[in-house]
Amino acid sequence: MSADTAGYVPFNPRPHRSHQKLLRLADGAHRVLDVGCSSGYLAERLQARGAAVVGLEVDERAAAEARRFCESVRVGDVETMDLPFEPASFDVILCGDLIEHLRDPQAFLERVRPLLKADGRLVLSTPNVANWAMRLSLLFGRFRYTDRGLLDRGHTHLFTRKTLQECLVAAGYRITRLDFTVPVPALATPRVEALAHSIGRLRPSLFAYQFVVEAVSASAPVTPLPAGDRR
């Protein structure tokens, strides 16, 4: 990553963090629309798996980096820019930590839904504003925007588990997987991280730091999930 894009969040390879979870949900895709592709840290890994990636990015500097891993990157506001793609063009539309930055997430999700193939899927992550740390902060009267995290100054919409589900349903999707991440110290061992994730599963709406979702068009055929994948 160049100095110009050094401020972007780097790829996190830990198995219970959102980047790896997003990649797992996008696995097997032949053609991916990476919305908010940043410097291409997810596109790089998708390309290595054989996927053709098209990126959308608001920052030209980041887009220049991402072009190394994408067949093309279009620069602009994803809510208003031209999307010159044929219907049913993509196996996966990937929105990693994106929708919380949009002025109208529901309208955007409706807009891109026709770009999915009949068996295509939307894969996204977004913070959980009802995380226990946020609840505790509010209890003590603290609500301060920050440069990163749940109260990033760039966030225009904040989601709970319920409001995220409602947004996706209203935009014409059916959720097929609802996963989450749980924050742990950077130096935590994989065993500690796995334990934290197991505890978080007891009540994701309270313990989740981010939700990681796979959804399909509401009109797509229903495919039963294996028991271990139901949420």
C-alpha positions in Angstrom: 0.0 0.0 0.0 1.3 3.4 -0.9 1.7 6.3 1.4 -1.4 7.9 -0.2 -3.6 5.1 1.0 -1.8 4.3 4.2 -4.7 5.7 6.2 -7.1 2.9 5.0 -7.9 0.0 7.2 -5.5 -2.9 6.2 -6.6 -6.4 5.5 -7.1 -8.4 8.8 -6.4 -12.1 8.3 -7.8 -13.3 11.6 -10.5 -15.9 11.0 -13.2 -14.3 13.2 -12.9 -10.8 11.8 -15.1 -9.4 9.1 -12.6 -9.5 6.2 -12.2 -13.3 6.4 -15.9 -13.7 6.9 -16.8 -11.6 3.9 -14.3 -13.6 1.8 -15.8 -16.9 2.9 -19.3 -15.8 2.0 -18.1 -14.6 -1.4 -16.2 -17.8 -2.1 -16.9 -19.5 -5.4 -18.0 -16.3 -7.1 -16.8 -15.9 -10.7 -17.7 -12.2 -11.0 -17.9 -9.7 -8.1 -18.9 -6.1 -7.8 -16.8 -4.7 -4.9 -18.6 -1.6 -3.8 -16.3 0.7 -1.8 -13.4 -1.4 -2.8 -10.9 0.9 -1.1 -7.3 0.0 -2.0 -8.4 -3.5 -3.2 -7.4 -5.6 -0.2 -10.5 -7.8 -0.6 -10.3 -7.7 -4.4 -6.7 -8.9 -4.3 -7.7 -12.1 -2.5 -10.8 -12.6 -4.6 -8.7 -12.3 -7.8 -6.3 -14.9 -6.4 -9.2 -17.3 -6.1 -10.0 -16.7 -9.8 -12.8 -14.1 -9.5 -13.1 -11.2 -11.9 -13.7 -8.1 -9.7 -15.2 -4.8 -10.7 -14.7 -2.0 -8.1 -16.6 1.1 -7.2 -14.7 3.7 -5.1 -15.2 7.3 -4.1 -11.4 8.0 -3.6 -9.3 8.2 -6.7 -6.1 7.5 -4.8 -7.5 4.2 -3.3 -9.0 3.3 -6.7 -5.5 3.6 -8.3 -4.3 1.0 -5.9 -7.3 -1.2 -6.4 -6.9 -1.3 -10.2 -4.0 -3.7 -9.7 -6.5 -6.3 -8.6 -9.7 -5.3 -10.5 -10.5 -5.6 -14.2 -11.9 -2.0 -13.8 -12.6 0.5 -11.0 -15.1 3.3 -11.4 -14.7 6.4 -9.3 -17.6 8.3 -7.9 -20.5 8.5 -5.4 -22.0 5.0 -5.5 -25.5 6.4 -4.8 -25.6 8.7 -7.8 -22.9 7.5 -10.3 -23.8 5.7 -13.5 -23.8 1.9 -13.2 -23.3 0.7 -16.8 -23.8 -3.0 -16.1 -26.2 -5.4 -17.6 -28.8 -6.9 -15.3 -27.7 -10.2 -13.7 -24.0 -9.4 -14.2 -22.6 -10.5 -10.9 -22.5 -13.6 -8.7 -21.7 -11.4 -5.6 -22.2 -7.8 -4.7 -19.8 -7.1 -1.9 -20.3 -4.1 0.5 -17.7 -4.3 3.2 -18.4 -1.6 5.9 -20.2 0.5 3.3 -23.9 1.0 3.9 -23.4 2.9 7.2 -21.7 5.7 5.1 -24.6 6.0 2.6 -27.3 8.7 2.6 -30.0 6.2 1.8 -28.8 2.6 2.2 -32.2 1.0 1.3 -32.4 2.9 -2.0 -28.8 1.9 -2.9 -29.5 -1.8 -2.1 -32.6 -1.7 -4.2 -30.7 -0.1 -7.0 -28.0 -2.8 -7.2 -30.3 -5.8 -6.6 -31.1 -6.2 -10.4 -27.3 -6.6 -11.0 -27.3 -9.9 -9.2 -27.6 -13.2 -11.1 -30.7 -15.3 -10.3 -28.6 -17.3 -7.7 -26.4 -14.3 -6.8 -25.9 -12.9 -3.3 -25.3 -9.7 -1.5 -22.5 -9.9 1.0 -22.0 -7.0 3.5 -20.7 -6.0 6.9 -21.8 -3.1 9.0 -21.3 -2.0 12.7 -23.8 -2.9 15.4 -24.7 0.4 17.2 -26.4 -1.7 20.0 -23.1 -3.3 21.0 -22.7 -3.5 24.8 -19.9 -0.9 24.8 -22.2 1.6 23.1 -25.0 0.9 25.6 -22.7 1.4 28.5 -21.3 4.6 27.1 -24.9 6.0 26.6 -25.8 4.9 30.2 -23.0 7.2 31.4 -24.0 10.0 29.0 -21.1 9.6 26.5 -21.6 9.9 22.8 -18.6 11.2 20.9 -17.8 10.8 17.2 -14.3 9.4 16.5 -12.0 8.9 13.5 -12.7 5.1 13.5 -15.0 2.6 15.0 -18.7 2.5 15.7 -19.0 6.3 15.8 -16.8 7.0 12.9 -17.5 10.6 11.7 -18.3 9.3 8.2 -21.2 7.2 9.4 -24.6 8.5 8.4 -26.7 5.5 9.4 -26.4 3.3 12.4 -27.9 -0.2 12.5 -29.0 -2.7 15.1 -29.7 -6.3 14.2 -33.4 -5.6 13.8 -33.1 -2.4 11.7 -30.5 -4.0 9.4 -32.9 -6.9 8.8 -35.7 -4.5 8.2 -33.6 -2.5 5.7 -32.6 -5.6 3.7 -36.2 -6.9 3.6 -37.5 -3.5 2.5 -34.9 -3.4 -0.3 -36.1 -6.7 -1.6 -33.7 -9.2 -0.1 -34.0 -12.4 2.0 -31.2 -13.0 4.5 -29.7 -16.4 4.2 -26.8 -16.0 6.8 -26.4 -13.5 9.6 -23.0 -13.7 11.3 -21.1 -11.3 13.4 -17.7 -10.3 14.9 -16.8 -9.8 18.5 -14.0 -7.3 19.5 -11.0 -8.8 21.3 -7.6 -7.3 22.2 -5.2 -7.2 19.2 -2.8 -9.6 21.0 -5.5 -12.2 21.9 -4.7 -15.8 20.9 -6.9 -17.6 18.3 -8.3 -19.7 21.1 -9.4 -16.6 23.1 -10.9 -15.1 19.9 -12.8 -18.3 19.2 -14.1 -18.3 22.8 -15.2 -14.7 22.5 -17.1 -15.5 19.3 -18.8 -18.5 21.1 -19.9 -16.3 23.9 -21.1 -13.6 21.4 -23.3 -16.3 19.8 -25.4 -16.4 23.0 -26.7 -12.9 22.2 -25.3 -11.3 19.0 -27.5 -8.2 19.2 -25.6 -7.3 22.4 -22.1 -8.6 21.9 -21.6 -8.2 18.1 -19.3 -5.4 17.0 -20.2 -5.9 13.3 -22.9 -7.9 11.5 -21.8 -9.9 8.5 -24.7 -10.8 6.2 -25.4 -12.9 3.1 -28.7 -12.1 1.4 -30.3 -13.0 -1.9 -33.1 -11.4 -3.9 -36.5 -12.1 -2.2 -37.6 -13.7 -5.5 -34.8 -16.2 -5.5 -35.7 -19.9 -4.9 -35.4 -20.9 -1.3 -32.6 -23.3 -0.6 -32.6 -24.9 2.9 -29.4 -24.2 4.9 -27.5 -26.9 6.8 -28.5 -26.8 10.4 -25.1 -25.3 11.5 -25.6 -22.3 9.2 -29.0 -21.2 10.4 -29.0 -18.0 12.4 
